[in-house]
Amino acid sequence: MTKTIRLTVAEAIVRYLIAQRTVIEGQNAPLFPGVYGIFGHGNVTSLGHSLEMHREELPVWRGQNEQGMALAAAAFAKATRRQQIMVATSSIGPGATNMVTAAGVAMSNRLPVLFISGDTFVSRLPDPVLQQVEHFGMPSITVNDAFQPVTRYWDRITHPAQILSSLPQAVAVMLDAGDCGPAFIGLPQDVAAEAYDYPESFFDTSLRQMPRPRPDTHQLAEAVALLKSASKPVIIAGGGVHYSQAEEELAAFAARHQIPVVETVAGKSSLLADHPSYAGPLGVTGAAAANAVVSQADVVVAVGSRLEDFTTGSWTLFGEATQFIGINAARFDAMKHRALPVVADARETLTELTTALGDWSSPASWMTEVATHRADLDTFVSSRTADDGVWPPSYAQLVGLVNDQATPEDYVLTAAGGLPGELNINWMSKGVATFDCEYGFSCMGYEISGAWGAAMARPSGEVFSLVGDGSYLMMNSDIYASVLSGHKMILVVCDNEGYAVIERLQTSKGGASYNNMLSDSNGTGTDARVDFRAHAASMGALTFEVESLTEFADALQSAREAERTVVIVTKVRAKDFTEGGAFWQVGIPEVSERPSVLEARAAMDEGLAAQRPGI
């Protein structure tokens, strides 16, 4: 007879999560090391009670905003290269909907986060309850249905027995190399408190690891044949290189077969900047030198990339004759743009591919040509990051100073606005998997919350986050969360007095500057300025405000020596951006009373002539 134990649904969920283990660098570790949580009605009386009873085994870290704590969970997953998963829990109503944006971040970046949200009552006897949104013709819908488009796995538990199948399926999805993404469990208040006789075996310790699917023999053979036909091959290293922990294999593969490597934003720091095959970052926020290499490629090996528009220059960087090999655990990504798919784990595929290629390498003349482009990149970065003696500084100068002081163990993070382009081009990686730019969802506010999550995940080194004034104002309360929890980060607040990068797009496409910079926004308070230093200090951070690059360098050194979160505030030039090297398709009006808009539309149409058909 099956042995059972009578538990509430909430208690069973907590015990099941605690029983899941994984292996990290040979050490047995919890698969779910903690919970980011804000309690409210819907999760405090049942799930919150169970979490308190197991506070040592599954600690809860109190967030200040549900979106922020869930962004921290996504950043934690990125920093651990998907080896561990954090839980994010909220009450019903606005607590849940606050997390939907963070679910979108995890979804677009293929990151595992387990969302557990409170829900209304399955019985509906007390309906409508506080914070319930009613749909007159569909009474079973709640705001938690909003998670469906932004999660890989979604379930609402309406009977205690359902978690016996739902939780293993959720974990399996989050550990699947191809389908990996966030999972959502809706937990109605009455069901969470209900008791059930669960099999004791359900709570047995399970050792979990992400599977590594090997390449199909036929697909691998086709990839070998195509690559051997190439005279100018290029490797695109995407985020999947990190998730597969394939950086060492990528470096060896590129060196042995003499193939240049360009990186996407998600794949940056796959190679160290001093690797002889490193050709730089590609795409819209990439460097012209790297894009020049890519534009000549006859065969492109895309390793773990979803090939978004910022990577491909809206598919203008490659000629129609360019052939692709898509190495990706996700079939959907492997097949994009008529690619020859190799649906498999990146690390295992590179290992088998190099064996099959034997001594083959690309022509020496190709790598010689690539070396000239790499030299151009180094010269360009040096010129952009050099001190020109003018204050305030450019973004690039700030990035260069942080990069100069960074060690191979340090981690740098950013997200929306102009900083992704500045870091993508001007940051030269000293350590593998030490870079996180959230540019899949381009979520303002990720910079601070994400840094908190990364600081929690990183066992050594400093976590630097560069954040604009706009993102800071949008979400900053996790400065306090980092101080409260004791997870130090170093924030560099770059104040350009507005949403300068969007103003740049607005005006470069013929529009007038409007509603982006403080100076062109409606209202009478345009002379009012936020005291970012005082604001950060009020949340417990150590703070500096600098007025020269020398002061900035000194502040960085002091920040490294500090024991808690540090915020460094600096003015930055609003119109001095590092130019990217690729076309980007955006919507520009076909008709307008502004001649500048019509000129921009004509230029856009001209650029689209080079767009590769998406078949």
C-alpha positions as CSV (number, residue, x, y, z in Angstrom):
1,M,0.0,0.0,0.0
2,T,1.2,3.5,-0.9
3,K,2.4,5.5,2.1
4,T,0.8,8.9,2.3
5,I,1.2,12.1,4.2
6,R,-1.6,14.6,4.8
7,L,-0.6,18.1,3.8
8,T,-2.1,21.3,2.5
9,V,-1.5,22.0,-1.1
10,A,0.8,24.9,-0.2
11,E,2.8,22.8,2.2
12,A,3.1,20.1,-0.5
13,I,4.4,22.6,-3.0
14,V,7.1,23.9,-0.6
15,R,8.2,20.4,0.3
16,Y,8.4,19.3,-3.3
17,L,10.5,22.3,-4.3
18,I,12.9,21.7,-1.4
19,A,13.3,18.1,-2.6
20,Q,14.6,19.1,-6.0
21,R,18.4,19.2,-6.2
22,T,21.0,19.8,-8.9
23,V,24.7,19.5,-9.4
24,I,26.9,22.7,-9.8
25,E,30.6,22.2,-10.4
26,G,30.4,18.8,-8.9
27,Q,28.6,19.9,-5.8
28,N,25.0,18.9,-4.8
29,A,22.9,22.1,-4.5
30,P,19.3,23.1,-4.3
31,L,17.6,23.5,-7.6
32,F,15.4,26.1,-6.0
33,P,17.7,28.0,-3.6
34,G,15.1,30.6,-2.6
35,V,12.0,32.7,-3.0
36,Y,11.5,36.3,-3.9
37,G,8.2,37.2,-2.2
38,I,5.8,39.9,-1.2
39,F,3.0,38.5,0.8
40,G,-0.7,39.5,0.7
41,H,-4.1,37.9,0.8
42,G,-3.9,35.0,-1.5
43,N,-0.5,33.8,-0.6
44,V,0.3,34.8,3.0
45,T,-1.9,32.5,5.1
46,S,-1.2,29.3,3.3
47,L,1.9,29.5,1.1
48,G,3.5,32.1,3.4
49,H,2.8,29.9,6.4
50,S,4.5,26.9,4.8
51,L,7.5,29.0,3.7
52,E,7.9,30.3,7.2
53,M,7.9,26.8,8.5
54,H,10.8,25.9,6.1
55,R,12.6,29.2,6.3
56,E,16.1,27.6,6.6
57,E,15.6,25.2,3.6
58,L,13.8,27.6,1.3
59,P,14.6,31.2,2.4
60,V,12.3,34.0,1.3
61,W,13.8,37.3,0.3
62,R,11.4,40.2,0.7
63,G,11.0,42.4,-2.4
64,Q,9.8,46.0,-2.6
65,N,7.9,45.6,-5.8
66,E,6.6,42.4,-7.4
67,Q,8.0,43.3,-10.8
68,G,11.4,44.1,-9.3
69,M,11.7,40.9,-7.3
70,A,10.7,38.8,-10.4
71,L,13.3,40.6,-12.5
72,A,15.8,39.7,-9.9
73,A,14.8,36.1,-10.3
74,A,15.4,36.3,-14.1
75,A,18.8,37.9,-13.6
76,F,19.6,35.2,-11.0
77,A,18.9,32.5,-13.6
78,K,21.0,34.3,-16.1
79,A,23.9,34.7,-13.7
80,T,23.8,31.0,-12.8
81,R,23.5,30.0,-16.5
82,R,20.1,28.4,-15.8
83,Q,21.6,26.0,-13.3
84,Q,19.3,27.2,-10.5
85,I,15.8,28.6,-10.4
86,M,14.3,31.2,-8.1
87,V,10.6,31.3,-7.2
88,A,8.6,34.6,-7.3
89,T,5.4,34.7,-5.3
90,S,2.7,37.3,-5.0
91,S,-0.8,37.8,-3.8
92,I,-3.8,38.1,-6.2
93,G,-4.6,41.1,-8.2
94,P,-2.0,43.8,-8.7
95,G,0.7,41.7,-7.0
96,A,0.2,39.2,-9.8
97,T,0.0,41.6,-12.7
98,N,3.1,43.4,-11.5
99,M,5.0,40.2,-12.3
100,V,3.7,39.9,-15.9
101,T,6.4,42.2,-17.3
102,A,9.1,40.2,-15.5
103,A,7.6,37.0,-17.0
104,G,8.0,38.6,-20.4
105,V,11.7,39.3,-19.7
106,A,12.2,35.6,-18.7
107,M,10.2,34.4,-21.6
108,S,12.1,36.4,-24.3
109,N,15.4,35.6,-22.7
110,R,14.6,31.9,-22.3
111,L,15.2,32.0,-18.6
112,P,13.6,29.7,-15.9
113,V,11.6,31.4,-13.2
114,L,8.8,29.7,-11.2
115,F,5.9,32.2,-10.6
116,I,3.4,31.2,-7.9
117,S,0.6,33.7,-7.6
118,G,-2.4,33.7,-5.3
119,D,-5.8,33.5,-7.0
120,T,-9.5,33.8,-6.3
121,F,-11.7,31.0,-4.9
122,V,-12.4,28.0,-7.0
123,S,-15.7,27.6,-5.2
124,R,-16.7,31.2,-6.1
125,L,-18.9,31.4,-3.0
126,P,-17.3,34.6,-1.7
127,D,-17.0,36.2,-5.1
128,P,-16.2,38.9,-5.9
129,V,-13.3,39.1,-3.6
130,L,-11.0,42.0,-3.0
131,Q,-8.7,42.6,-6.1
132,Q,-10.8,40.3,-8.3
133,V,-11.3,41.4,-11.8
134,E,-14.6,40.0,-13.1
135,H,-15.3,38.9,-16.7
136,F,-19.1,38.8,-16.9
137,G,-19.2,36.1,-19.6
138,M,-16.2,34.1,-18.5
139,P,-16.2,33.7,-14.7
140,S,-13.3,31.3,-14.5
141,I,-10.9,34.0,-15.9
142,T,-8.7,36.0,-13.4
143,V,-5.8,38.3,-13.9
144,N,-3.5,35.3,-13.7
145,D,-4.6,34.4,-17.2
146,A,-2.5,37.3,-18.3
147,F,0.6,35.1,-17.7
148,Q,-0.4,32.7,-20.5
149,P,1.4,34.6,-23.3
150,V,4.6,35.1,-21.3
151,T,5.2,31.7,-19.8
152,R,6.2,28.3,-21.2
153,Y,4.1,26.4,-18.7
154,W,0.9,27.7,-17.2
155,D,-1.5,26.0,-14.8
156,R,-4.2,26.9,-12.2
157,I,-4.5,24.3,-9.5
158,T,-8.2,23.6,-8.9
159,H,-7.8,20.3,-7.0
160,P,-5.1,19.2,-4.6
161,A,-4.1,16.1,-6.7
162,Q,-3.2,18.2,-9.7
163,I,0.2,19.2,-8.3
164,L,1.2,15.6,-8.6
165,S,1.5,16.1,-12.3
166,S,1.7,19.9,-12.6
167,L,4.8,20.5,-10.5
168,P,7.0,17.8,-12.3
169,Q,5.8,19.2,-15.7
170,A,6.7,22.7,-14.7
171,V,10.2,21.7,-13.5
172,A,10.7,19.7,-16.7
173,V,9.9,22.7,-18.9
174,M,12.2,25.0,-16.9
175,L,15.0,22.4,-17.3
176,D,14.4,21.7,-21.0
177,A,17.2,23.0,-23.1
178,G,14.9,23.8,-26.0
179,D,11.7,24.9,-24.2
180,C,13.3,26.6,-21.2
181,G,11.4,29.6,-19.9
182,P,9.2,30.7,-17.0
183,A,6.5,28.5,-15.5
184,F,3.4,29.8,-13.7
185,I,1.3,28.1,-11.0
186,G,-2.0,29.8,-10.0
187,L,-2.9,29.0,-6.5
188,P,-6.6,29.7,-5.5
189,Q,-7.0,30.6,-1.9
190,D,-9.3,27.8,-0.9
191,V,-7.3,25.1,-2.8
192,A,-4.0,26.3,-1.2
193,A,-5.4,25.7,2.2
194,E,-7.0,22.3,1.4
195,A,-5.5,19.1,2.8
196,Y,-4.8,16.0,0.8
197,D,-3.2,12.6,1.3
198,Y,-0.1,12.8,-0.9
199,P,2.2,9.9,-1.6
200,E,5.3,10.2,0.5
201,S,7.4,9.3,-2.6
202,F,6.4,12.5,-4.2
203,F,8.7,14.3,-1.8
204,D,11.7,12.0,-2.4
205,T,14.9,13.9,-3.2
206,S,15.4,14.3,-7.0
207,L,18.7,15.1,-8.5
208,R,17.9,17.3,-11.6
209,Q,20.1,18.5,-14.4
210,M,19.3,20.1,-17.7
211,P,19.4,17.4,-20.4
212,R,21.9,17.7,-23.3
213,P,20.4,16.4,-26.5
214,R,23.0,15.2,-28.9
215,P,22.9,16.2,-32.6
216,D,21.2,13.9,-35.1
217,T,23.8,12.1,-37.2
218,H,22.3,13.2,-40.5
219,Q,22.0,16.9,-39.4
220,L,25.6,16.8,-38.2
221,A,26.8,15.4,-41.5
222,E,25.0,18.0,-43.5
223,A,26.5,20.8,-41.3
224,V,30.0,19.4,-41.7
225,A,29.6,19.3,-45.5
226,L,28.3,22.8,-45.7
227,L,31.0,24.2,-43.4
228,K,33.7,22.5,-45.4
229,S,32.4,24.3,-48.5
230,A,32.9,27.7,-46.8
231,S,35.6,30.1,-47.7
232,K,34.5,32.9,-45.3
233,P,32.7,31.2,-42.4
234,V,31.6,33.1,-39.3
235,I,30.3,31.9,-35.9
236,I,27.5,33.9,-34.2
237,A,27.7,33.2,-30.4
238,G,24.3,33.7,-28.8
239,G,23.0,33.3,-25.3
240,G,22.7,29.6,-25.7
241,V,26.5,29.3,-25.5
242,H,26.2,30.5,-21.9
243,Y,23.2,28.4,-21.1
244,S,25.0,25.3,-22.4
245,Q,28.2,26.3,-20.6
246,A,29.9,25.8,-24.0
247,E,32.3,28.7,-23.8
248,E,35.4,26.5,-23.5
249,E,34.3,24.3,-26.4
250,L,33.5,27.4,-28.5
251,A,36.9,28.9,-27.9
252,A,38.6,25.6,-28.8
253,F,36.5,25.1,-31.9
254,A,37.1,28.6,-33.3
255,A,40.8,28.3,-32.7
256,R,41.2,24.9,-34.2
257,H,39.2,25.6,-37.4
258,Q,40.2,29.3,-37.7
259,I,36.7,30.7,-37.7
260,P,36.0,34.3,-36.5
261,V,33.4,34.6,-33.7
262,V,31.0,37.5,-33.4
263,E,28.8,37.8,-30.3
264,T,25.2,38.8,-29.8
265,V,24.2,40.9,-26.8
266,A,23.0,37.8,-25.0
267,G,26.2,35.9,-26.0
268,K,28.7,38.5,-25.1
269,S,31.6,37.2,-22.9
270,S,31.3,33.8,-24.6
271,L,34.9,34.5,-25.7
272,L,37.4,36.6,-23.9
273,A,38.2,39.8,-25.8
274,D,41.9,38.7,-26.2
275,H,40.9,35.4,-28.0
276,P,42.5,35.4,-31.5
277,S,39.2,34.5,-33.1
278,Y,37.2,37.2,-31.4
279,A,35.8,39.7,-34.0
280,G,33.5,41.8,-31.9
281,P,29.8,42.4,-31.3
282,L,27.5,42.4,-34.3
283,G,24.2,44.0,-35.1
284,V,22.5,47.3,-34.5
285,T,24.2,47.8,-31.2
286,G,27.3,46.1,-32.6
287,A,30.5,47.5,-34.1
288,A,30.9,48.4,-37.8
289,A,34.1,46.3,-37.8
290,A,32.3,43.2,-36.7
291,N,29.4,43.8,-39.1
292,A,31.9,44.1,-41.9
293,V,33.1,40.6,-41.1
294,V,29.6,39.2,-41.0
295,S,28.5,40.9,-44.3
296,Q,31.2,38.9,-46.1
297,A,30.3,35.5,-44.7
298,D,29.2,32.8,-47.0
299,V,28.4,30.4,-44.2
300,V,27.1,31.5,-40.8
301,V,27.1,29.1,-37.8
302,A,24.5,30.5,-35.4
303,V,25.2,28.9,-32.0
304,G,22.4,29.4,-29.5
305,S,20.9,32.5,-31.0
306,R,17.3,33.4,-31.7
307,L,18.5,35.9,-34.3
308,E,16.5,38.9,-33.3
309,D,16.5,42.1,-35.3
310,F,19.2,43.8,-33.3
311,T,21.5,40.9,-34.1
312,T,20.7,40.7,-37.8
313,G,20.3,44.3,-38.6
314,S,16.6,43.5,-39.4
315,W,18.0,40.9,-41.7
316,T,20.1,43.3,-43.8
317,L,23.5,42.1,-42.6
318,F,23.5,38.9,-44.7
319,G,23.1,38.4,-48.4
320,E,20.4,36.2,-49.8
321,A,23.1,33.7,-50.8
322,T,24.5,33.4,-47.3
323,Q,23.8,30.0,-45.8
324,F,23.1,29.4,-42.2
325,I,23.7,26.5,-39.8
326,G,21.5,26.8,-36.8
327,I,22.9,25.0,-33.8
328,N,20.2,25.3,-31.2
329,A,18.4,23.1,-28.6
330,A,15.1,24.9,-29.7
331,R,13.9,23.6,-33.1
332,F,12.1,26.9,-33.6
333,D,15.3,28.9,-33.5
334,A,17.5,26.3,-35.3
335,M,15.4,26.6,-38.5
336,K,15.1,30.4,-38.9
337,H,15.8,31.9,-42.3
338,R,16.3,28.6,-44.2
339,A,19.0,27.5,-41.8
340,L,20.3,24.0,-41.9
341,P,19.1,23.0,-38.4
342,V,21.2,21.0,-35.9
343,V,18.7,20.7,-33.1
344,A,20.9,19.8,-30.1
345,D,22.9,21.1,-27.2
346,A,25.5,23.7,-28.1
347,R,28.4,22.1,-26.1
348,E,27.8,18.6,-27.4
349,T,27.3,19.8,-31.0
350,L,30.6,21.8,-31.0
351,T,32.4,18.8,-29.6
352,E,31.1,16.4,-32.2
353,L,31.4,18.9,-35.0
354,T,35.1,19.5,-34.4
355,T,35.8,15.8,-34.4
356,A,33.9,15.4,-37.7
357,L,35.7,18.3,-39.3
358,G,39.1,16.9,-38.4
359,D,41.9,19.2,-39.5
360,W,39.8,21.4,-41.7
361,S,40.1,25.1,-41.2
362,S,39.1,28.2,-43.1
363,P,41.6,29.8,-45.5
364,A,44.4,31.6,-43.8
365,S,43.6,34.7,-45.9
366,W,40.2,34.9,-44.3
367,M,41.6,35.2,-40.8
368,T,44.2,37.7,-42.0
369,E,41.4,39.8,-43.3
370,V,39.4,39.4,-40.1
371,A,42.4,40.6,-38.1
372,T,42.4,43.9,-39.9
373,H,38.7,44.4,-38.9
374,R,39.6,43.4,-35.3
375,A,42.3,46.0,-35.3
376,D,39.8,48.6,-36.5
377,L,37.5,47.6,-33.6
378,D,40.3,48.1,-31.0
379,T,41.2,51.5,-32.5
380,F,37.6,52.5,-32.5
381,V,37.0,51.5,-28.9
382,S,40.2,53.2,-27.7
383,S,39.1,56.4,-29.4
384,R,35.6,56.2,-27.9
385,T,36.7,55.5,-24.3
386,A,39.6,58.0,-24.2
387,D,39.4,61.0,-21.9
388,D,38.9,64.1,-24.1
389,G,39.0,66.5,-21.2
390,V,35.4,67.6,-21.5
391,W,32.8,67.3,-18.8
392,P,30.3,65.7,-18.6
393,P,31.6,62.5,-20.0
394,S,30.3,60.3,-22.7
395,Y,28.8,56.9,-21.9
396,A,31.7,55.3,-23.6
397,Q,34.2,57.0,-21.3
398,L,32.4,55.7,-18.2
399,V,32.2,52.2,-19.6
400,G,35.9,52.3,-20.4
401,L,36.8,53.3,-16.9
402,V,34.6,50.6,-15.3
403,N,36.1,48.1,-17.8
404,D,39.6,49.1,-16.9
405,Q,39.0,48.5,-13.2
406,A,37.1,45.3,-13.6
407,T,38.6,42.0,-12.8
408,P,37.9,38.6,-14.5
409,E,35.6,37.8,-11.6
410,D,33.5,40.9,-11.9
411,Y,30.1,41.0,-13.5
412,V,28.5,43.8,-15.5
413,L,24.9,44.4,-16.2
414,T,22.6,46.8,-18.0
415,A,19.3,46.9,-20.0
416,A,17.4,49.5,-21.8
417,G,18.2,52.8,-23.4
418,G,21.6,53.8,-24.8
419,L,23.7,51.8,-22.4
420,P,23.3,48.4,-24.2
421,G,25.0,49.8,-27.3
422,E,27.7,51.4,-25.3
423,L,28.6,48.3,-23.3
424,N,28.1,45.9,-26.2
425,I,30.8,47.7,-28.3
426,N,33.1,49.2,-25.7
427,W,33.2,46.5,-23.0
428,M,36.1,44.1,-23.6
429,S,35.3,40.9,-21.6
430,K,38.0,39.7,-19.2
431,G,36.0,36.7,-17.8
432,V,33.7,34.2,-19.3
433,A,29.9,34.6,-18.6
434,T,30.4,38.0,-16.9
435,F,28.1,40.1,-18.9
436,D,24.3,40.6,-18.8
437,C,22.5,43.0,-21.0
438,E,18.8,42.4,-20.9
439,Y,18.0,43.2,-24.5
440,G,15.5,40.5,-25.3
441,F,12.6,42.4,-23.8
442,S,14.6,45.7,-23.3
443,C,13.0,46.2,-19.9
444,M,13.6,49.5,-18.2
445,G,14.1,48.8,-14.5
446,Y,15.9,45.5,-14.9
447,E,19.3,47.3,-14.3
448,I,18.8,47.7,-10.5
449,S,16.5,44.7,-9.7
450,G,18.6,42.5,-12.0
451,A,21.8,43.6,-10.2
452,W,20.3,42.5,-6.9
453,G,19.5,39.0,-8.3
454,A,22.9,38.7,-9.9
455,A,24.7,39.8,-6.7
456,M,22.7,37.0,-4.9
457,A,23.9,34.5,-7.5
458,R,27.5,35.4,-7.9
459,P,29.9,33.8,-5.3
460,S,32.8,36.2,-6.0
461,G,33.6,39.5,-7.7
462,E,31.7,42.7,-7.8
463,V,28.4,43.2,-9.7
464,F,28.4,46.5,-11.6
465,S,25.2,47.9,-13.1
466,L,25.0,50.9,-15.3
467,V,21.6,52.5,-15.3
468,G,20.2,55.6,-16.9
469,D,18.2,58.2,-15.0
470,G,15.0,57.1,-16.7
471,S,15.3,53.5,-15.7
472,Y,16.4,54.6,-12.2
473,L,13.2,56.6,-11.8
474,M,11.1,53.8,-13.1
475,M,12.3,51.2,-10.6
476,N,14.8,51.8,-7.9
477,S,13.4,50.3,-4.7
478,D,15.7,47.2,-4.9
479,I,18.6,49.4,-3.9
480,Y,16.9,49.0,-0.5
481,A,16.3,45.3,-1.1
482,S,20.0,44.8,-1.7
483,V,21.0,46.7,1.4
484,L,18.4,44.9,3.5
485,S,19.4,41.5,2.3
486,G,23.2,42.1,2.4
487,H,23.8,41.5,-1.4
488,K,26.1,44.2,-2.5
489,M,26.1,45.8,-5.9
490,I,27.7,48.9,-7.5
491,L,25.3,51.1,-9.4
492,V,26.5,53.8,-11.8
493,V,23.6,56.2,-12.4
494,C,24.1,58.0,-15.7
495,D,22.0,61.2,-15.7
496,N,21.3,62.6,-19.2
497,E,18.1,64.4,-18.1
498,G,15.6,62.3,-20.0
499,Y,15.0,59.4,-22.3
500,A,17.9,60.4,-24.6
501,V,18.2,57.3,-26.7
502,I,14.5,57.4,-27.7
503,E,14.8,61.1,-28.4
504,R,17.7,60.2,-30.6
505,L,15.5,57.7,-32.5
506,Q,12.7,60.2,-32.6
507,T,14.8,63.0,-34.2
508,S,16.9,60.8,-36.4
509,K,13.8,59.6,-38.2
510,G,12.6,63.1,-38.9
511,G,10.5,63.8,-35.8
512,A,10.7,66.8,-33.5
513,S,12.0,66.3,-30.0
514,Y,9.0,65.8,-27.8
515,N,8.1,64.2,-24.4
516,N,11.5,62.4,-24.0
517,M,13.9,64.9,-22.6
518,L,12.9,66.8,-19.4
519,S,13.4,70.0,-21.4
520,D,10.7,69.1,-24.0
521,S,8.1,67.5,-21.8
522,N,4.9,69.2,-20.8
523,G,4.7,70.8,-17.4
524,T,6.2,73.7,-15.6
525,G,8.8,71.8,-13.5
526,T,11.5,71.3,-16.1
527,D,14.0,73.0,-13.9
528,A,13.4,70.5,-11.1
529,R,16.1,67.8,-10.9
530,V,16.2,64.6,-8.9
531,D,18.9,64.4,-6.3
532,F,19.8,60.8,-7.1
533,R,22.6,60.7,-4.5
534,A,20.3,61.8,-1.7
535,H,17.6,59.4,-2.9
536,A,19.9,56.4,-3.0
537,A,21.4,57.3,0.4
538,S,17.9,57.4,1.9
539,M,17.6,53.7,1.0
540,G,20.9,52.8,2.8
541,A,23.4,52.9,0.0
542,L,26.8,54.4,0.2
543,T,26.8,57.2,-2.4
544,F,29.1,59.3,-4.5
545,E,28.5,62.1,-6.9
546,V,31.4,62.8,-9.3
547,E,32.4,65.7,-11.4
548,S,35.4,64.4,-13.2
549,L,36.7,61.1,-14.6
550,T,39.4,61.1,-11.9
551,E,36.7,61.4,-9.3
552,F,34.8,58.6,-11.0
553,A,37.8,56.3,-11.0
554,D,38.4,57.0,-7.3
555,A,34.7,56.4,-6.5
556,L,34.9,53.0,-8.3
557,Q,37.9,52.0,-6.2
558,S,36.1,53.1,-3.0
559,A,33.0,51.2,-4.1
560,R,35.1,48.0,-4.5
561,E,36.3,48.4,-0.9
562,A,32.9,49.0,0.5
563,E,30.9,46.4,2.3
564,R,27.4,47.3,1.1
565,T,25.7,48.6,-2.0
566,V,27.2,51.7,-3.6
567,V,25.6,54.2,-5.9
568,I,27.8,56.5,-8.0
569,V,25.9,59.4,-9.7
570,T,27.3,61.2,-12.7
571,K,26.1,63.5,-15.4
572,V,26.5,62.2,-18.9
573,R,26.3,63.7,-22.4
574,A,22.8,63.4,-23.8
575,K,23.8,63.3,-27.5
576,D,27.2,61.5,-27.5
577,F,26.4,57.9,-28.4
578,T,28.7,55.2,-29.9
579,E,27.4,54.6,-33.3
580,G,26.3,51.1,-34.2
581,G,27.1,49.5,-37.4
582,A,23.8,48.1,-38.9
583,F,20.5,49.1,-40.3
584,W,17.4,48.8,-38.1
585,Q,13.8,48.7,-39.4
586,V,11.3,50.9,-37.6
587,G,7.9,52.2,-38.5
588,I,8.2,55.6,-40.2
589,P,5.0,57.3,-41.5
590,E,4.5,57.0,-45.3
591,V,2.8,60.5,-45.3
592,S,3.6,63.5,-43.1
593,E,3.6,67.2,-43.2
594,R,7.2,67.2,-42.1
595,P,9.7,66.9,-45.0
596,S,12.3,65.5,-42.6
597,V,9.9,62.5,-41.9
598,L,9.5,61.9,-45.6
599,E,13.2,62.0,-46.1
600,A,13.6,59.5,-43.2
601,R,11.0,57.2,-44.8
602,A,12.8,57.3,-48.1
603,A,16.0,56.3,-46.4
604,M,14.3,53.5,-44.6
605,D,12.8,52.2,-47.9
606,E,16.3,52.3,-49.5
607,G,17.7,50.4,-46.6
608,L,15.0,47.7,-46.8
609,A,16.2,46.9,-50.3
610,A,19.0,44.9,-48.7
611,Q,16.7,42.9,-46.4
612,R,17.0,39.2,-46.7
613,P,13.6,37.5,-47.4
614,G,12.3,35.7,-44.3
615,I,11.4,32.3,-45.7
